[in-house]
Amino acid sequence: MASVASLVLAGTAAAAVPPGPRLTFLAAEYLIREGKPPAVKPKFRVSARLVSTDAGGGDPRPLLRGSGVQSLGPVASWSADGSEFAFCGKVGASASAEQRIYIATADGAGARAIPGTTGASDPVLSPDGSLLAYSVTHEHQPKLNLKKLRKLKNPKAFLKHLKSILRALEHGYISTTTWIVSTAGGKPRRLTEWDNRLYSVPSSISPDDSSLAVTVQRTGATPKVVAIDPVTGKARLLEANSAEAAYSPDGSRIAFATYRDHQSVDSFDAPVPVSELYVAAADGTGAVRITHTPHAQEDAPSWDPGGTTLAYSRSPGGGLGVLEQRIFESNADGTCPRPIAVPPLRHKGWEVLIGHPTWVPGEGRAAGSLSC
């Protein structure tokens, strides 16, 4: 979903989220056409929107409209009462417009930028709306003379220059860290360290604001979920070989994706690991597997406000599996899994990509148990 996170979502008029159980997710319609000479590059067109639907995927409605801010990410992070949500966005359609984290009311109006979040992504709003966690990425890559490589005809000279390019790439730098800030204002604090090819991304804050779940991964290694105290910054391991943990509404459990079952699917040149979903106690103990799809990728779990139902993403996995990603829901014990209906396409002949789901919290929005 990294490439999808830059898709622009826009609208024209504000509308309240209807009552009852609602899911929010990205619905991105796209069209890829082969370029015609002399333009040989394929043309890629995208029309995307962040929508809310009922529990079965019906009654789709735009989530963010009329705010003057365009969303740049597939995830909306809600306060516990469902009155507001955080999202990554920018003002205007200019490529030079700065990306920030915004908070808007449930009808998409009154969007306000959170100071100090320029360039940030992956927003996680605390249940009481007082804290905002997010990620920041720093990257520096060396300049590569690829034109010279294409002009070299001598095999030895070609190989020598190619090796110099590969050595230069080893000195590139990229790192993602997790930060936290008060939504009322104040100086953001960095909670995780900068280190080359080390990435840490927040996913959920416990109901009492005492624990922030963060996925940490170094290039070439398996991810892990740590729980960080937002006040002290002290971290402890929550789940090894796992990612994207989400606290239940009462704070007693977590749902998370994990690769511990060592499953994989074939990809372009090598098998690619795929994850299953587990549920455990909030301290990470007693983990129980709730999905059993060895040839599919499942991730991004989200609890309904009643804590009885989970929504999550499922895809075939592999290099292009994300293009076939869909939303499923099941009871929290994994029983009665079923797909969520895809909203009707607005463009005939286009394809659709469905992003990560989030249940809208608040009174009267519990989905209840599913019947098989």
PyMOL commands that set and color helices and strands:
alter all, ss='L'
color gray80, all
select helices_A, chain A and resi 4-6+146-151+155-169+321-324
alter helices_A, ss='H'
color red, helices_A
select strands_A, chain A and resi 22-33+43-54+61-62+69-71+77-78+84-91+100-105+112-113+121-125+131-140+173-182+189-190+198-205+212-218+224-228+235-240+242-247+253-265+272-281+288-289+297-303+309-315+326-331+338-339+351-354+358-359
alter strands_A, ss='S'
color yellow, strands_A
deselect
rebuild
show_as cartoon
